[in-house]
Amino acid sequence: MSNLEYYSLSRPKRFFYKLGSFFVNIPLGIGRFFKKLPNKLVNFFKKFFTPLVNIWSWFSKGDFLTRLSFVVMGSGQIARHQIIRGVLNLLYEIVAIIFIILVGVPSFTKLPSFGYISSIQYETNTPPFVGYMYQDDSFKILLYSVVSLIVILILAFLWYTNIRDAYELQRTKEIGRKTSDLQTVKGLVGKDYHKVMLSIPTLGIAIFTVIPLIFMVLVAFTNFNSNHMNPKELFDWVGLGNFSQLLGLTGTNNGNQFAMVFLQILIWTLIWAFFATFTNYFLGMIVAIMINKKGIKLKKMWRTILITTIAVPQFVSLLLMSKMLNTDTGVVNAILKNAGLITENIRFLTDGLLVKVTIILVNMWIGIPYTMLMCTGILMNIPDDLYESAKIDGASPYKMYMKITLPYMLFVTTPYLISQFVGNINNFNVIYLLSSGGPIFSSVNGEIITAQVFGAGQSDLLITWLYKMSMGEVFKDYGAASVIGIVVFVIVAFFSLIFYGRSNSVKNEEDFQ
């Protein structure tokens, strides 16, 4: 469709045309991906084998010190006056080798079976007259294996860069140039300054994000639960068993019920994230426009009133609302009864549909002030000339909003919208503090729930259900919780990468003035 044909359509038809084009482009995009896949694989293997070719070249052309660096990291650097860098490489090699020998190797050897004996029970003379002598711990075996793998990968990277530096220093010496630690220091505060500044955040990401993520993915393939942990029993690999349960492929009634509960919670999670994001965004923008409108008096007072709600901690507001909306003792039902508006208490937090509507409304109450505050600053930066020109052309307020205000706001705030949507998928506080995920599922599609669904409630999100699985008082299933965590990660990654990359804020970044 040409641009002329597109703009000749009505606004609703344009919307549905864009929506249809989006879904049509999905298979086309998949087709383009597989079409480019052979070239990508060729480039990948080129990048994979290039370091191997370089290593052979450095070994064959290198002198004694360069070749010594293959075994003793940093030796080529220390001998050629790059003492700081060489000593650091050597220290890491020593520490890594000791760690791998003492921790890594024992963990790797036990990883296939997660150990042999969890504990030995013996009698004692004091209550409870039973003691345990702990032997293998599957949790520690898996954790130490993951950490050892990261240590080995870092060691391999430093080993490669150490050989490269040793060969470069050899070539530098051959042409008569002198090297010293002063060059290293100048590089750290000069061209390599960004590496120094990013090293600490990168280390933090590795410790607090990468290692837990790898650990979570591996736990998803195990039967790690309350029945398989010290001192009861070691856990073991179960392959795709947890994923089969999630998808209802186990062939049992329990598996089917678990899958049905998961599907309903997944749908509600996406619905909640959509409404929680866009109701706050558009209503907050409208409130900001109303306050900023010329002729409105006491603007500072209105802004202060709304901003004051932000000063109250969110968990306090949510707990207060939970008490106020309680079916039996809530003040809202008491006021409505005294006013003669109702005869029976309204089940704000115990009715399957009403609780979801209530959660969205309460989230609007606590979320609109944040959006209003953000939109106020952006609205003040929209040039007044645009509105003046639109008024001269006879544009209505609605037309000016759709053609000037909204496009400008979306251009600036699309990354914020995406982050809010992703944040609402993982919005633990609002759901757990307001309704605790209730009411509990008693039946799904008319079938009584008999499976172990870990107290899943009709207002639970995936993140709150995951919490119930891993922190339940009666039974914990970390394997199933890890599968839910992977699902959340995939959803978040999809919306973050796809929509962020397709947004005008990224594609047309230079157009913003």
PASE-371851 format. One record per residue (C-alpha): x, y, z. Coordinates in pm, whole numbers, padded with zeros to 5 digits, always signed. Example, Ala and Ser with C-alpha at 12.3 -4.5 7.8 and 13.67 -1.06 7.14 Angstrom:
2
+01230-00450+00780
+01367-00106+00714
This chain:
513
+00000+00000+00000
+00136+00341-00098
+00156+00633+00143
-00128+00810-00042
-00355+00507-00009
-00260+00467+00357
-00341+00829+00449
-00670+00810+00261
-00789+00549+00510
-00982+00645+00823
-00800+00641+01156
-00953+00308+01275
-00861+00144+00942
-00504+00273+00976
-00483+00120+01321
-00603-00221+01204
-00379-00201+00897
-00076-00144+01121
-00189-00422+01354
-00232-00663+01064
+00101-00563+00914
+00273-00633+01245
+00146-00991+01259
+00206-01045+00886
+00566-00930+00925
+00634-01187+01199
+00654-01491+00961
+00833-01274+00705
+01088-01179+00969
+01131-01545+01065
+01182-01629+00696
+01445-01356+00659
+01620-01486+00970
+01652-01839+00830
+01757-01698+00493
+02045-01515+00658
+02123-01805+00894
+02387-01976+00669
+02587-01651+00638
+02558-01594+01012
+02683-01945+01083
+02977-01894+00848
+03065-01566+01022
+03027-01733+01361
+03268-02013+01274
+03512-01760+01128
+03506-01569+01459
+03538-01897+01648
+03840-02025+01456
+04018-01688+01423
+04153-01702+01783
+04281-02056+01720
+04465-01937+01409
+04607-01642+01603
+04726-01866+01887
+04911-02095+01643
+05064-01792+01468
+05184-01644+01799
+05331-01977+01907
+05514-02038+01580
+05649-01681+01549
+05699-01610+01917
+06028-01618+02104
+06098-01803+02429
+05919-01547+02653
+05611-01544+02432
+05594-01923+02436
+05654-01925+02811
+05341-01711+02845
+05141-02010+02720
+05224-02184+03049
+05308-01906+03295
+05071-01618+03237
+05230-01275+03258
+05588-01395+03214
+05627-01222+02877
+05483-00900+03018
+05693-00901+03336
+06016-00966+03143
+05940-00674+02911
+05867-00422+03186
+05485-00452+03189
+05511-00564+03552
+05167-00454+03680
+04973-00630+03406
+05195-00937+03420
+05172-00976+03798
+04791-00944+03788
+04766-01212+03518
+05000-01441+03711
+04809-01394+04037
+04477-01472+03870
+04624-01786+03712
+04752-01910+04048
+04424-01836+04232
+04213-01983+03951
+04415-02304+03933
+04398-02351+04312
+04021-02284+04310
+03963-02525+04021
+04167-02802+04184
+04016-02764+04533
+03657-02671+04440
+03594-02707+04067
+03719-03060+04002
+03534-03219+04302
+03215-03037+04199
+03243-03134+03831
+03301-03501+03917
+02986-03509+04133
+02773-03298+03897
+02625-03591+03693
+02468-03743+04007
+02475-03436+04238
+02668-03635+04497
+02646-03981+04647
+02534-03952+05012
+02343-03652+05148
+02389-03724+05520
+02449-03995+05777
+02205-04018+06067
+02335-04100+06415
+02190-04110+06768
+02263-03845+07030
+02212-03825+07407
+02020-03495+07392
+01683-03415+07231
+01585-03472+06958
+01825-03770+07003
+01903-03769+06631
+02188-03593+06453
+02307-03568+06095
+02659-03582+05958
+02633-03396+05629
+02822-03536+05331
+02727-03413+04982
+02507-03109+04917
+02355-03102+04568
+02288-02730+04591
+02653-02649+04663
+02774-02892+04397
+02566-02717+04130
+02656-02369+04254
+03030-02439+04276
+03021-02597+03930
+02865-02283+03782
+03114-02056+03960
+03403-02280+03850
+03282-02262+03491
+03280-01881+03506
+03631-01884+03657
+03754-02110+03375
+03601-01889+03105
+03763-01579+03255
+04093-01768+03280
+04068-01866+02910
+04002-01505+02809
+04292-01370+03016
+04517-01649+02887
+04440-01545+02528
+04494-01172+02592
+04813-01250+02788
+04962-01434+02487
+04851-01156+02251
+05013-00890+02470
+05333-01094+02502
+05361-01124+02123
+05287-00752+02073
+05554-00664+02330
+05796-00892+02143
+05725-00707+01818
+05759-00374+01995
+06101-00471+02127
+06210-00590+01781
+06156-00244+01634
+06349-00083+01919
+06068+00067+02127
+06083+00060+02506
+05786-00040+02723
+05710+00028+03088
+05432+00029+03345
+05387+00400+03273
+05225+00307+02942
+04985+00077+03124
+04889+00351+03370
+04845+00606+03090
+04626+00359+02904
+04406+00300+03211
+04345+00674+03256
+04338+00742+02881
+04209+00528+02594
+04116+00237+02826
+03947+00456+03087
+03604+00324+02989
+03718-00033+03059
+03827+00065+03410
+03497+00239+03483
+03288-00047+03344
+03483-00326+03512
+03306-00292+03849
+02950-00286+03701
+03046-00579+03477
+03170-00773+03780
+02846-00693+03960
+02639-00815+03662
+02840-01137+03650
+02796-01206+04024
+02436-01095+04075
+02282-01160+03730
+02478-01402+03510
+02560-01665+03774
+02205-01669+03924
+02058-01685+03572
+02273-01984+03473
+02197-02149+03808
+01822-02094+03762
+01825-02244+03412
+02009-02555+03536
+01775-02597+03836
+01483-02608+03591
+01614-02947+03473
+01626-03095+03824
+01379-03221+04085
+01506-02975+04349
+01215-02948+04595
+01127-03004+04960
+01162-03380+04918
+01505-03353+04758
+01727-03135+04971
+01960-03187+05265
+01931-03373+05493
+01647-03568+05329
+01779-03659+04988
+01998-03535+04704
+01820-03395+04401
+01881-03527+04050
+01845-03439+03682
+01493-03487+03541
+01552-03351+03191
+01243-03178+03049
+01010-03312+03319
+00934-02972+03470
+00867-02822+03126
+00637-03113+03040
+00438-03048+03356
+00410-02679+03268
+00281-02757+02917
+00050-03039+03031
+00246-03305+02838
+00284-03544+03132
-00032-03734+03039
-00170-03709+03393
-00463-03514+03534
-00230-03327+03769
-00014-03216+03479
-00316-03094+03282
-00447-02895+03578
-00106-02740+03639
-00087-02637+03271
-00438-02485+03279
-00357-02283+03592
-00031-02167+03432
-00213-02056+03115
-00470-01853+03309
-00202-01686+03521
+00004-01610+03208
-00296-01446+03035
-00378-01241+03345
-00012-01137+03377
-00012-00995+03023
-00353-00829+03068
-00242-00675+03397
+00085-00549+03249
-00103-00388+02956
-00367-00207+03163
-00132-00118+03450
+00109+00043+03204
-00121+00229+02967
-00388+00343+03214
-00123+00509+03428
+00053+00649+03124
-00243+00809+02945
-00434+00919+03255
-00115+01061+03407
-00051+01249+03082
-00408+01384+03078
-00373+01504+03440
-00045+01674+03351
-00204+01844+03048
-00498+01964+03259
-00267+02111+03526
-00036+02273+03268
-00324+02424+03070
-00320+02799+03055
-00576+02960+03283
-00561+02686+03548
-00501+02846+03887
-00304+02704+04180
-00093+02479+03958
+00173+02433+04226
-00088+02327+04477
-00235+02058+04249
+00110+01924+04166
+00205+01923+04535
-00108+01729+04632
-00034+01461+04373
+00337+01447+04451
+00260+01406+04822
+00116+01062+04749
+00460+00959+04621
+00614+01049+04957
+00411+00774+05128
+00588+00435+05092
+00404+00219+04840
+00379-00084+05068
+00207+00130+05334
-00052+00252+05081
-00116-00099+04952
-00154-00253+05298
-00391+00029+05395
-00601-00025+05082
-00606-00398+05151
-00755-00333+05496
-01002-00075+05364
-01130-00309+05091
-01160-00615+05316
-01492-00791+05259
-01590-00830+05626
-01409-00554+05815
-01324-00302+05542
-01422+00060+05592
-01538+00096+05229
-01812-00164+05270
-01909-00010+05604
-01951+00337+05450
-02151+00202+05154
-02378+00005+05392
-02436+00303+05621
-02522+00514+05317
-02778+00254+05211
-02609+00195+04877
-02554-00178+04931
-02715-00453+05138
-02438-00714+05111
-02067-00659+05139
-01885-00623+04808
-01609-00883+04764
-01345-00644+04634
-01053-00881+04699
-01223-01222+04704
-01420-01227+04379
-01228-01362+04080
-01316-01082+03835
-01373-00795+04078
-01034-00840+04244
-00860-00788+03910
-01055-00469+03840
-00984-00348+04194
-00610-00412+04157
-00596-00213+03832
-00787+00079+03988
-00568+00085+04300
-00259+00073+04080
-00391+00378+03893
-00427+00562+04222
-00067+00499+04323
+00084+00519+03973
-00070+00824+03806
+00127+01079+04018
+00458+00932+03894
+00351+00959+03530
+00208+01308+03587
+00540+01425+03728
+00736+01283+03433
+00494+01414+03170
+00493+01762+03325
+00861+01809+03254
+00829+01683+02896
+00517+01889+02818
+00695+02206+02925
+00958+02141+02656
+00715+02111+02363
+00759+02434+02158
+00461+02668+02191
+00504+02761+01825
+00362+02424+01723
+00040+02485+01914
+00012+02845+01790
+00049+02731+01430
-00209+02457+01483
-00459+02706+01631
-00413+02937+01333
-00488+02644+01101
-00808+02578+01297
-00702+02258+01471
-00919+02141+01762
-00770+02052+02102
-00820+01683+02020
-00639+01726+01688
-00349+01907+01856
-00323+01630+02113
-00319+01355+01849
-00083+01533+01607
+00152+01722+01841
+00138+01621+02206
+00100+01242+02177
+00363+01185+01903
+00611+01402+02093
+00542+01220+02419
+00564+00874+02260
+00890+00963+02087
+01050+01064+02416
+00890+00811+02651
+00878+00487+02449
+01178+00341+02640
+01000+00438+02964
+00681+00266+02847
+00870-00053+02764
+01048-00052+03100
+00716+00009+03279
+00550-00278+03091
+00836-00511+03179
+00832-00385+03538
+00459-00452+03567
+00507-00811+03449
+00728-00847+03757
+00522-00617+03981
+00530-00821+04300
+00431-00550+04550
+00091-00445+04416
-00043-00798+04379
+00102-00960+04690
+00037-00676+04934
-00313-00602+04806
-00469-00944+04744
-00187-01197+04810
-00284-01343+04473
-00629-01453+04594
-00885-01589+04559
-00733-01938+04537
-00815-02150+04231
-01073-02409+04329
-01161-02520+03978
-01046-02457+03622
-01289-02493+03330
-01537-02660+03565
-01284-02920+03684
-01201-02936+04056
-00836-02858+04128
-00664-03158+04282
-00309-03098+04158
-00029-02935+04354
-00047-02578+04219
+00120-02420+04524
-00177-02210+04633
-00207-02031+04297
-00467-01754+04307
-00677-01596+04034
-00502-01260+04075
-00151-01408+04095
+00110-01298+03845
+00381-01537+03730
+00624-01367+03969
+00399-01406+04274
+00323-01765+04180
+00697-01827+04151
+00736-01683+04501
+00473-01921+04637
+00646-02216+04472
+00988-02134+04613
+00885-01994+04954
+00582-02208+05042
+00550-02305+05406
+00436-02662+05332
+00612-02759+05010
+00873-02592+04791
+00946-02682+04428
+01247-02490+04303
+01256-02682+03974
+00905-02574+03874
+00976-02222+04003
+01285-02204+03781
+01076-02298+03478
+00838-02011+03560
+01141-01785+03597
+01261-01886+03249
+00916-01810+03105
+00920-01465+03268
+01271-01406+03133
+01165-01500+02777
+00859-01273+02790
+01060-00982+02928
+01337-01034+02671
+01084-01049+02387
+00911-00723+02473
+01235-00547+02565
+01436-00641+02255
+01165-00651+01986
+00965-00342+02076
+01261-00133+02189
+01447-00203+01865
+01139-00115+01656
+01059+00208+01840
+01113+00549+01679
+01314+00651+01985
+01586+00412+01867
+01542+00406+01489
+01504+00784+01452
+01705+00899+01752
+01877+01177+01556
+01540+01331+01459
+01470+01445+01815
+01548+01810+01872
